[in-house]
């Protein structure tokens, strides 16, 4: 694909300029428009190609190849895939604004006891859905409000949120006490927003949704993950996440 895109402008530009030189110098508007349209289309392919590729990879829950390339700035990659990285050593110890906290709590309740949450999800015949977030994550709000809040309001799902930078204590699936930082690390979460689908023992039953992805398709991926998680719960197995 890269070779096709790479050669397209050269061949197109060569054809355009050769045609330009061979024709008379006086050109009618229609002729100029015919030349300008393919030129503009070629430039659009070059500029839009990388962004489209990164967004498609994020929406398919596949990390772009450049994730492991140290030459790619983390900030640019984060913007392309819709994720927020935690600040090294930073903990969310100070309370957030009261109105904001109330709004978030209304949208998606904070996790307090994963054992209890898991059992309730099982009673509803669905996996436990956990949003792992960061306080400064600009992508978490849309996922929380647009995608997960309707599930909470329906009463048919058990959805909880935990901060991967939170030092607040929470009870884990085995009854032990942990923090949001340690819990996220134990579940292999490195960026937010990440949505996990877990069984009553905290095992993944569907691939996580990492990043904000494409808004038009996120709901479909969410529904598919829930369905896969439910089917996996019925078979009694778990999966190996990417």
C-alpha positions as CSV (number, residue, x, y, z in Angstrom):
1,X,0.0,0.0,0.0
2,X,2.9,2.4,0.9
3,X,4.5,1.7,-2.5
4,X,1.3,2.4,-4.3
5,X,0.8,5.7,-2.5
6,X,4.5,6.6,-2.8
7,X,4.5,6.1,-6.6
8,X,1.1,7.6,-7.2
9,X,2.1,11.3,-6.7
10,X,5.3,11.0,-8.8
11,X,3.4,9.3,-11.7
12,X,0.5,11.7,-11.4
13,X,2.7,14.8,-11.2
14,X,4.8,13.6,-14.1
15,X,1.8,13.1,-16.3
16,X,0.3,16.4,-15.3
17,X,3.4,18.5,-15.9
18,X,4.2,16.7,-19.2
19,X,0.7,17.4,-20.3
20,X,1.1,21.0,-19.2
21,X,4.3,21.5,-21.2
22,X,2.9,19.8,-24.4
23,X,-0.3,21.9,-24.6
24,X,-0.6,25.5,-25.7
25,X,0.1,28.1,-23.0
26,X,-3.5,29.4,-23.1
27,X,-5.8,27.2,-21.0
28,X,-9.4,27.4,-20.5
29,X,-10.9,27.1,-16.9
30,X,-12.2,23.6,-17.6
31,X,-8.8,22.4,-18.5
32,X,-7.2,23.9,-15.4
33,X,-9.9,22.3,-13.3
34,X,-9.3,18.9,-14.8
35,X,-5.7,19.1,-13.9
36,X,-6.3,20.6,-10.4
37,X,-8.7,17.9,-9.3
38,X,-6.4,14.9,-9.5
39,X,-3.5,16.9,-8.0
40,X,-5.7,17.9,-5.0
41,X,-6.8,14.3,-4.6
42,X,-3.2,13.0,-4.6
43,X,-2.2,15.5,-1.9
44,X,-5.2,14.5,0.2
45,X,-4.2,10.9,0.1
46,X,-0.7,11.8,1.2
47,X,-1.8,13.9,4.1
48,X,-4.7,11.8,5.3
49,X,-3.2,8.4,4.9
50,X,-1.2,8.2,8.2
51,X,-4.0,9.6,10.3
52,X,-6.5,7.2,8.8
53,X,-4.2,4.3,9.4
54,X,-3.6,5.1,13.0
55,X,-7.3,5.7,13.7
56,X,-8.3,2.5,12.0
57,X,-5.7,0.6,14.1
58,X,-7.1,2.1,17.3
59,X,-10.7,1.3,16.4
60,X,-9.8,-2.3,15.7
61,X,-8.0,-2.5,19.0
62,X,-4.7,-3.0,17.3
63,X,-1.7,-0.9,18.2
64,X,-0.1,0.8,15.1
65,X,3.3,-0.5,14.1
66,X,4.8,2.8,15.2
67,X,3.9,2.1,18.9
68,X,7.3,0.4,19.3
69,X,9.2,2.9,17.2
70,X,11.1,5.2,19.5
71,X,11.3,7.8,16.7
72,X,7.5,8.4,17.0
73,X,6.8,11.0,19.7
74,X,4.5,9.7,22.4
75,X,2.3,12.8,22.3
76,X,1.6,12.5,18.6
77,X,0.9,8.8,18.9
78,X,-1.5,9.4,21.8
79,X,-3.5,12.0,19.8
80,X,-3.7,9.7,16.9
81,X,-5.0,6.7,18.9
82,X,-7.1,8.6,21.5
83,X,-5.2,7.6,24.6
84,X,-3.7,9.3,27.6
85,X,-0.5,8.1,29.3
86,X,-0.1,8.3,33.0
87,X,2.5,10.7,34.4
88,X,5.4,8.9,35.9
89,X,5.1,8.8,39.6
90,X,2.0,10.9,39.7
91,X,-0.9,10.0,42.0
92,X,-4.4,11.5,42.1
93,X,-4.5,12.2,45.9
94,X,-6.3,15.5,45.9
95,X,-10.1,15.4,45.6
96,X,-11.5,16.6,42.4
97,X,-14.1,19.3,42.1
98,X,-17.4,18.3,43.8
99,X,-19.6,18.9,40.9
100,X,-17.3,17.0,38.5
101,X,-17.1,14.1,40.9
102,X,-20.9,14.0,41.3
103,X,-21.3,14.0,37.5
104,X,-18.8,11.2,37.0
105,X,-20.3,9.2,39.8
106,X,-23.8,9.5,38.3
107,X,-22.5,8.5,34.9
108,X,-20.3,5.5,36.0
109,X,-20.1,4.4,39.6
110,X,-16.6,4.1,41.1
111,X,-15.4,0.6,41.9
112,X,-15.4,-0.3,45.6
113,X,-15.6,-4.1,45.9
114,X,-14.8,-6.0,42.7
115,X,-16.0,-9.3,44.2
116,X,-19.4,-7.8,44.7
117,X,-19.4,-6.1,41.4
118,X,-18.4,-9.3,39.6
119,X,-21.2,-11.3,41.3
120,X,-23.8,-8.7,40.3
121,X,-22.6,-8.8,36.7
122,X,-22.9,-12.6,36.7
123,X,-26.4,-12.4,38.0
124,X,-27.2,-10.1,35.0
125,X,-25.6,-12.6,32.7
126,X,-23.0,-10.1,31.5
127,X,-19.3,-9.5,32.1
128,X,-18.2,-6.9,34.6
129,X,-17.3,-3.8,32.6
130,X,-14.5,-1.7,34.1
131,X,-13.4,1.7,32.8
132,X,-9.8,2.4,33.7
133,X,-9.3,6.1,33.6
134,X,-7.0,9.0,34.5
135,X,-7.9,12.3,36.0
136,X,-6.5,14.3,33.1
137,X,-7.7,12.0,30.4
138,X,-9.5,14.1,27.8
139,X,-10.8,11.0,26.0
140,X,-12.4,9.3,29.1
141,X,-15.3,11.8,29.3
142,X,-16.9,10.9,26.0
143,X,-16.5,7.1,26.6
144,X,-17.9,7.6,30.1
145,X,-20.9,9.8,29.1
146,X,-21.7,8.6,25.6
147,X,-20.9,4.9,25.7
148,X,-21.0,3.6,29.3
149,X,-23.6,5.8,31.1
150,X,-26.5,4.5,29.0
151,X,-25.5,1.0,30.1
152,X,-25.6,2.0,33.7
153,X,-29.0,3.7,33.3
154,X,-30.4,0.6,31.7
155,X,-29.8,-1.4,34.8
156,X,-28.9,-4.4,32.7
157,X,-25.1,-4.1,33.1
158,X,-22.6,-3.8,36.0
159,X,-20.2,-1.0,35.0
160,X,-17.6,0.5,37.3
161,X,-14.7,2.9,37.0
162,X,-11.3,2.9,38.6
163,X,-8.5,5.4,38.3
164,X,-5.1,4.0,37.2
165,X,-3.5,7.0,39.1
166,X,-5.7,6.6,42.2
167,X,-4.2,5.8,45.6
168,X,-7.7,5.2,47.0
169,X,-8.2,1.7,48.4
170,X,-10.5,-0.8,46.8
171,X,-11.3,-4.4,47.5
172,X,-10.1,-6.8,44.8
173,X,-11.8,-10.0,43.6
174,X,-9.9,-12.2,46.1
175,X,-10.9,-9.9,49.0
176,X,-7.5,-8.3,49.4
177,X,-7.1,-4.5,49.6
178,X,-5.4,-2.7,46.7
179,X,-5.3,0.7,45.0
180,X,-6.2,1.9,41.6
181,X,-2.5,2.2,40.6
182,X,-1.7,-1.4,41.7
183,X,-5.0,-2.8,40.2
184,X,-4.4,-1.3,36.8
185,X,-0.8,-2.6,36.8
186,X,-2.0,-6.1,37.8
187,X,-4.4,-6.1,34.8
188,X,-1.8,-4.8,32.4
189,X,-3.4,-1.5,31.7
190,X,-0.9,1.1,30.5
191,X,-3.1,3.9,29.0
192,X,-6.6,5.4,29.4
193,X,-9.3,5.0,28.5
194,X,-9.2,1.2,28.7
195,X,-12.4,-0.8,29.1
196,X,-12.1,-4.3,30.5
197,X,-14.5,-7.2,30.4
198,X,-14.1,-9.5,33.4
199,X,-15.6,-12.6,35.0
200,X,-16.3,-13.1,38.7
201,X,-12.6,-14.0,39.3
202,X,-11.3,-11.0,37.5
203,X,-10.2,-12.9,34.4
204,X,-10.7,-11.2,31.0
205,X,-13.5,-12.7,28.9
206,X,-13.1,-10.4,25.9
207,X,-10.4,-8.2,24.5
208,X,-10.2,-4.8,26.1
209,X,-11.1,-1.6,24.3
210,X,-8.0,0.6,24.3
211,X,-8.3,4.2,23.5
212,X,-11.2,6.3,22.2
213,X,-11.1,4.9,18.7
214,X,-13.6,6.2,16.2
215,X,-16.8,7.5,17.8
216,X,-19.0,6.1,15.0
217,X,-17.8,2.6,15.6
218,X,-17.0,2.4,19.3
219,X,-20.5,1.4,20.3
220,X,-20.4,-1.5,17.9
221,X,-17.1,-2.7,19.3
222,X,-18.5,-2.3,22.8
223,X,-21.6,-4.4,22.0
224,X,-19.4,-7.1,20.3
225,X,-17.1,-7.3,23.3
226,X,-20.0,-7.7,25.7
227,X,-21.5,-10.4,23.6
228,X,-18.2,-12.2,23.3
229,X,-17.7,-11.9,27.1
230,X,-21.1,-13.4,27.8
231,X,-20.4,-16.3,25.5
232,X,-17.0,-16.9,27.1
233,X,-18.6,-16.8,30.6
234,X,-21.1,-19.5,29.5
235,X,-18.2,-21.8,28.3
236,X,-16.3,-21.1,31.5
237,X,-13.0,-20.1,29.8
238,X,-10.9,-16.9,29.6
239,X,-8.8,-15.4,26.9
240,X,-5.3,-14.1,26.5
241,X,-5.4,-10.4,25.9
242,X,-3.2,-8.7,23.3
